[in-house]
Amino acid sequence: MKQLFFFVIFVFSCTCSGLGQTYSEYNIEGDQAFNKGDYVGALGWYAEGITNCDQYSIKKLTEIWKEQTQIRSAMRILMPRCLNCLTKQVEKEEGTEAIEAMLLLSDYYKHGIGTEKDSVTADFWLKKHVSSLGYVTDNNNTVSDPETSTAHQSQSIEPVLVPEKNRFRFLLLYSYSPTMPFGITMGTYRKYGIYFSARTNFSFRNNDYDCNDTKVLNYNKKQHYAYLNNKKEWNNYAFSLGTIIPVFSDCFSATFGIGYGKRKLLCQLYEYEYTVDYTKDPPSQISWCYNQDSSYKGILLEIGGMYRYKKIIVNGGIYSIAMKDLDMYAGIGYLF
């Protein structure tokens, strides 16, 4: 049973590589060896995480490099690979993983881990890390909160892992669906979030009469008769309010929404005087009727996903109005 549990963890971890590494089997085995003082054995396990750029593995290898100087020679190949992984992670520009990678890079260049010592580059990544947390720095690497900063409140900091500062992010997307091609989605989130969507086909035609699939129901002109032709037009609109729930790190999220929607079918009809033959003569008037049989409205339910790459967001999913249809939607937008 224990082996099966570890196998499930390993498969899930491989699937999520690049979207946020989970606590994998090699980290569990590495921690056990580390706690026993078997640092060489721990190196072997943590090294497996470098293939996936597992940041936890990188942190533990960095800790061993700093504290166990006697085995640094065995880490000459590993640490440059860690440096390469951290460089890739900061290219994401946002998220806890990227921010912590900035701080680790500062440490690597400060101590010459996997590279030559470079105080200028170390200071650059330290300032980059601090600014990503919403603070400001001066030329002496002094950090302060911009809202409460005074000369005596500023303090020098050492490179330690600091959690990402909670802040709201705002998103705005254009949304498309086959029956409602004009849509907008806007929202805000920290880790979890909410969004609002509105869609329409920008058809707002009014109806003159009511009808069903076969005839006009309330036609009351005594000197005329009405004839339904095959031309139809939909007036569609919908809106929804939903939640954003992270699935893999903060790159991919699931979305669930509920709202209201309406699909109104309008059928075109020709009006003729009784003295006119509709097969030969043009109609005296063209009107529209509201098809009560085919139109519907009600609760909208939707489910989808949202993927973020740096500042770009794409989403997609399906929705249904009154459980009478099933439509898809997709969108692209920007994260502020």
Secondary structure, DSSP 8 states (H G I E B T S, - for coil): -HHHHHHHHHHHHHHTTTS-----HHHHHHHHHHHTT-HHHHHHHHHHHHTTT-HHHHHHHHHHHHH-GGGGGGGTTHHHHHHHHHHHHHTT-SSHHHHHHHHHHHHHHHHTSSS---HHHHHHHHHHHHHHTT-EE-TT-EEE-TTT--TTT-EE--S---------EEEEEEEE-SS--EEEEEEEESSSEEEEEEEE-------SEEE-SSSBSS---TTEEEEEEEEEEEEEEEEEEEEEEEEETTTEEEEEEEEEEEEEEEEEEEEEETTS-TTTS--SEEEEEEETTT-EEEEEEEEEEEEEETTEEEEEEEEEETTS--EEEEEEEEE-
